[in-house]
Amino acid sequence: MSDLKQRFEDAVRYVQSASGDFKPSNEMKLEFYSLFKQATEGDVKGKKPGLTDFIGRAKYSAWENLKGMSSEKAMETYIAKIEALKKKHG
């Protein structure tokens, strides 16, 4: 496994197991979601959810905004954002 992929997986585990002071905003959750999807699946796929599916539509749109970003760049960005949060929250 590449070093980047290992660091990405460590960052994902951190987010999944974080508690205490780590209370990400909905905007931050959306950003992490879209970076994760771009890193693991590539460009957005499927049909955009309907207007009444607010959460699904927001997730789709956030992921869609990353179209063309490489998997490696998405992983690097995800890791950098987690590292910044770790420094901020100790």
Phi and psi in degrees as a GROMACS rama.xvg file:
@    title "Ramachandran Plot"
@    xaxis  label "Phi"
@    yaxis  label "Psi"
@TYPE xy
-69.4951  156.419  SER-2
-60.4379  -41.4219  ASP-3
-60.7634  -47.1205  LEU-4
-62.9734  -39.7718  LYS-5
-64.8779  -43.9386  GLN-6
-64.272  -37.6333  ARG-7
-63.4895  -47.5717  PHE-8
-62.5603  -37.2486  GLU-9
-63.3953  -41.254  ASP-10
-65.6465  -40.7281  ALA-11
-62.4929  -44.1842  VAL-12
-62.0414  -38.3506  ARG-13
-59.4863  -47.5384  TYR-14
-63.4837  -42.8823  VAL-15
-67.5664  -29.6326  GLN-16
-106.227  -1.56846  SER-17
-65.5926  144.834  ALA-18
-148.684  -168.006  SER-19
70.3911  -122.653  GLY-20
-72.7886  -13.8688  ASP-21
-81.9836  96.1425  PHE-22
-125.87  83.4376  LYS-23
-66.4581  145.429  PRO-24
-71.0254  165.763  SER-25
-60.1064  -36.8233  ASN-26
-63.5398  -41.9734  GLU-27
-67.5492  -40.2792  MET-28
-60.6015  -41.9712  LYS-29
-63.586  -40.1991  LEU-30
-64.9016  -45.3221  GLU-31
-63.7964  -41.1684  PHE-32
-58.7602  -49.8226  TYR-33
-66.0282  -39.6037  SER-34
-64.8605  -40.826  LEU-35
-61.106  -48.1847  PHE-36
-63.0494  -42.2658  LYS-37
-65.2607  -39.146  GLN-38
-68.9392  -36.8487  ALA-39
-97.0278  -25.2437  THR-40
-124.049  -12.4589  GLU-41
85.3992  -155.814  GLY-42
-60.2372  149.909  ASP-43
-53.5404  143.627  VAL-44
-129.229  162.444  LYS-45
84.7187  179.342  GLY-46
-87.5473  141.076  LYS-47
-64.6635  131.519  LYS-48
-58.6324  155.58  PRO-49
-66.1518  167.949  GLY-50
-61.1401  -26.2593  LEU-51
-84.553  -11.1503  THR-52
-95.4108  78.1618  ASP-53
-60.9555  -45.1556  PHE-54
-68.3227  -48.1568  ILE-55
-59.9186  -39.9581  GLY-56
-67.784  -40.9076  ARG-57
-64.2043  -42.1237  ALA-58
-63.351  -46.1307  LYS-59
-59.7842  -47.1305  TYR-60
-63.9307  -41.6836  SER-61
-62.4961  -42.2731  ALA-62
-68.2217  -41.6069  TRP-63
-59.7148  -33.8025  GLU-64
-64.9685  -16.7301  ASN-65
-96.6282  6.21422  LEU-66
-50.6226  131.157  LYS-67
93.7521  -14.9554  GLY-68
-71.8403  135.028  MET-69
-70.5528  156.314  SER-70
-57.3966  -42.8155  SER-71
-63.1505  -43.7062  GLU-72
-64.582  -39.8673  LYS-73
-63.4219  -41.742  ALA-74
-63.1046  -46.4377  MET-75
-60.5726  -42.5215  GLU-76
-66.0459  -43.7418  THR-77
-58.3597  -49.6337  TYR-78
-60.2774  -45.1998  ILE-79
-60.8677  -41.077  ALA-80
-67.1712  -38.1283  LYS-81
-66.9059  -44.0668  ILE-82
-59.4268  -41.8214  GLU-83
-63.4593  -39.9263  ALA-84
-65.8413  -41.4461  LEU-85
-60.0064  -43.0055  LYS-86
-64.837  -39.7691  LYS-87
-68.8432  -38.1742  LYS-88
-102.934  8.96533  HIS-89
